[in-house]
Amino acid sequence: MLALKLEGTPITIIDKLAKGDKLVSDLKYKLDVSEGVMKARKRSMDNLITNIDSYRSLLSWLREEKHRA
Protein backbone atom coordinates (compact mmCIF):
# COMPACT_ATOMS: atom_id res chain seq x y z
CA MET A 1 0.00 0.00 0.00
CA LEU A 2 2.88 2.31 0.79
CA ALA A 3 4.49 1.50 -2.54
CA LEU A 4 1.27 2.39 -4.36
CA LYS A 5 1.07 5.66 -2.46
CA LEU A 6 4.69 6.48 -3.30
CA GLU A 7 3.96 5.75 -6.97
CA GLY A 8 1.32 8.47 -6.87
CA THR A 9 -1.75 6.24 -6.93
CA PRO A 10 -4.84 8.09 -5.68
CA ILE A 11 -5.44 7.29 -2.03
CA THR A 12 -9.10 6.48 -2.60
CA ILE A 13 -8.31 3.39 -4.70
CA ILE A 14 -5.15 2.13 -2.96
CA ASP A 15 -7.16 -0.10 -0.61
CA LYS A 16 -8.99 -1.72 -3.53
CA LEU A 17 -5.78 -2.26 -5.50
CA ALA A 18 -3.95 -3.67 -2.50
CA LYS A 19 -6.74 -6.14 -1.75
CA GLY A 20 -6.34 -7.52 -5.25
CA ASP A 21 -2.67 -8.26 -4.60
CA LYS A 22 -2.21 -11.91 -3.53
CA LEU A 23 0.53 -11.13 -0.99
CA VAL A 24 -1.45 -8.31 0.59
CA SER A 25 -4.64 -10.38 0.75
CA ASP A 26 -2.75 -13.30 2.35
CA LEU A 27 -1.18 -10.99 4.91
CA LYS A 28 -4.54 -9.38 5.64
CA TYR A 29 -6.11 -12.82 6.11
CA LYS A 30 -3.31 -13.86 8.49
CA LEU A 31 -3.74 -10.61 10.42
CA ASP A 32 -7.49 -11.16 10.74
CA VAL A 33 -6.99 -14.75 11.91
CA SER A 34 -4.30 -13.71 14.39
CA GLU A 35 -6.53 -10.99 15.83
CA GLY A 36 -9.37 -13.49 16.20
CA VAL A 37 -7.11 -15.98 17.97
CA MET A 38 -5.77 -13.24 20.22
CA LYS A 39 -9.29 -12.15 21.20
CA ALA A 40 -10.32 -15.76 21.88
CA ARG A 41 -7.27 -16.34 24.06
CA LYS A 42 -7.93 -13.11 25.94
CA ARG A 43 -11.50 -14.26 26.65
CA SER A 44 -10.15 -17.62 27.77
CA MET A 45 -7.74 -15.93 30.17
CA ASP A 46 -10.54 -13.73 31.50
CA ASN A 47 -12.62 -16.86 32.11
CA LEU A 48 -9.71 -18.49 33.94
CA ILE A 49 -9.32 -15.41 36.13
CA THR A 50 -13.04 -15.50 36.91
CA ASN A 51 -12.78 -19.19 37.82
CA ILE A 52 -9.77 -18.54 40.06
CA ASP A 53 -11.65 -15.76 41.83
CA SER A 54 -14.61 -18.07 42.33
CA TYR A 55 -12.40 -20.78 43.81
CA ARG A 56 -10.76 -18.23 46.10
CA SER A 57 -14.17 -17.15 47.36
CA LEU A 58 -15.22 -20.75 47.88
CA LEU A 59 -11.98 -21.51 49.71
CA SER A 60 -12.46 -18.50 51.99
CA TRP A 61 -16.01 -19.57 52.73
CA LEU A 62 -14.89 -23.14 53.47
CA ARG A 63 -12.17 -21.88 55.82
CA GLU A 64 -14.72 -19.81 57.72
CA GLU A 65 -17.09 -22.77 57.95
CA LYS A 66 -14.27 -24.98 59.21
CA HIS A 67 -13.37 -22.47 61.94
CA ARG A 68 -17.02 -22.22 63.01
CA ALA A 69 -17.32 -25.99 63.39
C-alpha positions as MATLAB code, in Angstrom:
seq = 'MLALKLEGTPITIIDKLAKGDKLVSDLKYKLDVSEGVMKARKRSMDNLITNIDSYRSLLSWLREEKHRA';
ca = [
       0.000    0.000    0.000;
       2.883    2.313    0.791;
       4.488    1.499   -2.545;
       1.268    2.392   -4.355;
       1.073    5.657   -2.457;
       4.687    6.480   -3.298;
       3.965    5.751   -6.970;
       1.319    8.468   -6.871;
      -1.751    6.242   -6.933;
      -4.836    8.086   -5.681;
      -5.441    7.293   -2.026;
      -9.098    6.485   -2.601;
      -8.315    3.392   -4.696;
      -5.150    2.133   -2.962;
      -7.159   -0.095   -0.610;
      -8.988   -1.720   -3.530;
      -5.781   -2.260   -5.500;
      -3.953   -3.670   -2.503;
      -6.742   -6.143   -1.753;
      -6.337   -7.520   -5.250;
      -2.669   -8.259   -4.600;
      -2.205  -11.905   -3.528;
       0.533  -11.135   -0.994;
      -1.454   -8.312    0.586;
      -4.637  -10.378    0.749;
      -2.749  -13.295    2.347;
      -1.177  -10.993    4.913;
      -4.545   -9.383    5.644;
      -6.109  -12.817    6.113;
      -3.310  -13.865    8.493;
      -3.736  -10.607   10.417;
      -7.486  -11.157   10.744;
      -6.994  -14.754   11.909;
      -4.302  -13.712   14.392;
      -6.529  -10.988   15.825;
      -9.371  -13.489   16.199;
      -7.110  -15.984   17.972;
      -5.771  -13.240   20.217;
      -9.294  -12.154   21.202;
     -10.321  -15.757   21.880;
      -7.268  -16.339   24.061;
      -7.927  -13.111   25.942;
     -11.496  -14.258   26.646;
     -10.145  -17.617   27.768;
      -7.735  -15.927   30.166;
     -10.537  -13.726   31.496;
     -12.618  -16.855   32.111;
      -9.710  -18.490   33.936;
      -9.321  -15.408   36.132;
     -13.038  -15.498   36.911;
     -12.778  -19.186   37.816;
      -9.772  -18.541   40.056;
     -11.646  -15.756   41.828;
     -14.610  -18.071   42.325;
     -12.397  -20.782   43.806;
     -10.765  -18.230   46.104;
     -14.170  -17.148   47.357;
     -15.220  -20.750   47.877;
     -11.977  -21.512   49.710;
     -12.456  -18.497   51.987;
     -16.008  -19.571   52.726;
     -14.887  -23.140   53.469;
     -12.172  -21.877   55.818;
     -14.725  -19.809   57.717;
     -17.086  -22.771   57.953;
     -14.274  -24.982   59.214;
     -13.372  -22.472   61.941;
     -17.016  -22.218   63.014;
     -17.322  -25.991   63.385;
];
